[in-house]
Amino acid sequence: MKTVEASRLLVRGAQPWPMSVTAYHALGEAGLIPENTELLYGFVYEKMPKSPLHSALLRRLLKLLRQIPLRDCFISSEQPIACGDSEPEPDLAVIRGSEDDFWTEHPQTAELVIEICVSSRDYDRSKLLAYAAAGVKEVWLILAPEQQLEVYRLQTNGQFSEAAQFGSAQQVECVAVPAIKLQMHALFAQ
């Protein structure tokens, strides 16, 4: 998908301003770009505000994932992944390596990315091309209103395929990080 086509998918009717990753960093460090943004396909987008449901699910996911011993990986929350002309900030990412490996640059890929979709489903799906280009092995989209999960896994041709959709009574096993097994009812239990 071309950059201009991707930008039109993200915000209909808006006139985005193209920007390089270097310019995005420089303007951000100068305080000229608000913090609540991310760079996608060479364009800056304001992120949606987080609903109480989004925040609750993020806290629950962090709690559940931190109980799992991860070898040679760490959990990153709402931090950038450098994906060519994009720097999305997934809700959660499981990154190979140590936190100490990333003092001077952002991770350039992830084993697993998790996006929580309350009202941002189309926006979060639009990030799949950037994640695939960066070699992210697996992406989970949590569809909060439906209490469902969409799983996308990277194929050998560098594109994602929708592998499965899981409901609230099922268990999801991460292929990219086999230690991660999520009981969907544990995520949504109130």
C-alpha positions in Angstrom: 0.0 0.0 0.0 1.4 3.4 -0.9 1.9 6.0 1.7 -0.8 8.4 0.4 -3.3 5.5 0.2 -2.5 4.4 3.7 -2.9 8.0 5.0 -6.4 8.3 3.4 -7.4 5.1 5.1 -6.5 6.4 8.5 -8.3 9.8 8.6 -10.9 10.4 5.9 -11.2 14.1 4.8 -8.1 15.2 6.7 -5.1 16.6 4.9 -2.1 14.9 6.5 1.4 16.4 6.4 4.2 13.9 5.3 7.1 13.6 7.7 10.3 11.5 8.1 11.1 9.6 11.3 14.1 12.0 11.8 11.9 15.1 11.5 9.2 13.5 13.7 11.9 13.0 16.5 13.4 16.4 16.1 10.0 18.2 16.2 8.9 16.1 19.1 12.1 16.8 21.1 11.6 20.5 20.4 8.1 20.3 21.8 6.4 21.1 18.5 4.5 17.9 18.2 2.0 16.9 20.9 3.0 13.8 22.9 -0.2 11.9 22.2 0.7 11.2 18.5 2.3 8.5 16.5 3.9 8.4 13.1 2.2 6.0 10.6 3.3 5.7 6.9 5.1 9.0 7.1 2.2 11.0 8.6 1.6 12.2 12.1 -1.7 11.2 13.7 -3.2 12.1 17.1 -4.0 9.0 19.1 -7.5 8.5 20.4 -8.2 9.2 24.1 -8.3 6.0 26.2 -11.7 5.0 27.6 -12.0 3.4 31.1 -12.6 0.0 29.4 -9.3 0.4 27.4 -7.3 1.3 30.5 -8.9 -1.5 32.5 -8.0 -4.1 29.8 -4.5 -2.8 29.5 -3.9 -3.1 33.3 -5.4 -6.6 33.3 -3.2 -7.7 30.3 -0.1 -6.3 32.0 -0.9 -8.2 35.2 -1.6 -11.4 33.3 1.5 -11.2 31.1 3.8 -10.3 34.0 2.9 -13.6 35.6 4.5 -15.5 32.7 8.2 -16.1 32.8 9.5 -14.8 29.4 13.0 -15.9 28.4 15.1 -13.4 26.5 12.1 -11.0 26.1 10.5 -8.1 27.9 7.1 -6.4 27.9 6.8 -2.9 26.6 3.7 -0.8 27.0 2.7 2.1 24.8 6.2 2.6 23.5 7.4 3.1 19.9 8.5 0.4 17.5 10.5 1.7 14.6 8.8 0.4 11.4 10.5 2.1 8.5 8.4 5.3 7.9 6.2 4.5 10.9 6.6 4.5 14.7 3.4 3.0 16.0 3.0 2.8 19.8 1.2 -0.5 20.5 -0.7 -0.9 23.7 1.6 -3.9 24.5 4.6 -5.5 22.8 6.8 -8.4 23.7 10.3 -7.5 22.5 13.2 -9.9 22.1 16.2 -8.9 24.1 16.7 -6.9 27.2 15.4 -3.4 28.1 19.0 -2.4 28.3 19.4 -3.1 24.6 17.3 0.0 23.7 18.9 3.0 25.3 19.8 4.7 22.0 17.1 3.4 19.6 13.6 2.0 19.6 13.0 -1.7 19.0 12.6 -2.3 15.3 10.4 -5.3 15.6 8.5 -7.4 18.2 7.6 -11.0 18.8 4.0 -10.0 19.7 2.1 -6.8 19.5 -1.3 -6.4 21.2 -3.7 -3.5 20.4 -6.8 -3.0 22.4 -9.7 -1.9 20.2 -12.6 -0.2 21.9 -13.4 2.4 19.2 -10.2 2.3 17.2 -10.5 -1.0 15.3 -10.0 0.4 11.8 -7.1 2.6 13.0 -5.4 -0.3 14.7 -6.0 -2.6 11.7 -4.4 0.0 9.5 -1.1 -0.5 11.5 -0.9 -4.1 10.3 1.1 -3.2 7.2 3.7 -1.3 9.3 4.0 -4.2 11.7 4.4 -6.7 8.9 7.1 -4.6 7.2 8.9 -4.5 10.5 8.8 -8.3 10.8 6.5 -8.4 13.9 5.7 -12.1 14.2 2.2 -11.9 15.6 -0.4 -9.2 16.3 -3.4 -9.6 18.6 -6.3 -7.2 18.2 -8.5 -7.3 21.3 -12.0 -6.3 20.2 -13.3 -5.1 23.6 -17.0 -4.5 22.9 -17.4 -8.1 21.5 -15.0 -9.7 24.0 -13.1 -11.3 21.1 -9.6 -11.5 19.8 -8.3 -11.4 16.3 -4.9 -13.1 15.7 -2.7 -12.2 12.8 0.5 -14.2 12.1 3.3 -13.2 9.8 3.7 -15.4 6.8 6.8 -16.2 4.8 5.8 -13.6 2.1 6.0 -10.8 4.7 2.3 -10.3 5.0 -0.2 -11.2 7.8 -2.9 -13.7 7.5 -5.9 -13.8 9.9 -5.2 -17.0 11.6 -8.1 -17.1 14.0 -10.8 -15.3 16.0 -11.2 -16.2 19.6 -14.2 -15.7 21.9 -14.4 -15.0 25.6 -14.5 -18.7 26.6 -11.4 -19.8 24.7 -7.7 -19.9 25.3 -5.3 -18.2 23.0 -1.7 -19.5 22.5 0.9 -17.3 21.0 2.9 -19.0 18.4 5.7 -16.4 18.4 6.1 -16.6 22.2 4.9 -20.1 23.2 5.0 -19.3 26.9 2.1 -16.8 26.4 -1.3 -18.5 26.8 -4.2 -16.3 27.6 -7.5 -17.5 28.9 -9.9 -15.0 27.4 -12.4 -15.2 30.3 -9.5 -14.1 32.7 -9.0 -11.0 30.6 -12.7 -9.9 30.6 -13.7 -11.1 34.1 -15.1 -8.3 36.2 
